[in-house]
Amino acid sequence: QAQLVESGGGSVQAGGSLELSCVARGFSHCVLAWYRQTPGQERKFVVKFYTDGAIIWDESVKGRFNASRDNIKDTLWLQLNEAKTEDTATYYCAAWRGFDRLCPYIHNRWGQGTQVTVSA
């Protein structure tokens, strides 16, 4: 059964680091991505992992965050470095069909989200 489960959220001081994970079982043929959302704002992507190895970052975090996709453990990771207060948000992982037609999800599938709060 396919599932997306985020974890690792919490509080961190500005300038610090925090690591998030997303168990993504059943999505090995799909694009996986991290998104984030603040109440009243649209949900925006952070990083996307395509099945051909391509990685696309949002410019707001490019150079500060790190991410990886572990296909053996079916886990997506996001390392928040040099955290800023504006990084405070609920972080979600998502999956959808890219170039690999074996992914059955044409539309985005979402996890439940994990809250990250960056304090000044």
Secondary structure, 3 states (H helix, E strand, C coil): CCEEEEECCEEEECCCCEEEEEEEECCCCCEEEEEEECCCCCCEEEEEECCCCCEEECCCCCCCCEEEEECCCCEEEEEECCCCHHHCEEEEEEEECCCCCCCCCCCCEECCCEEEEEEC
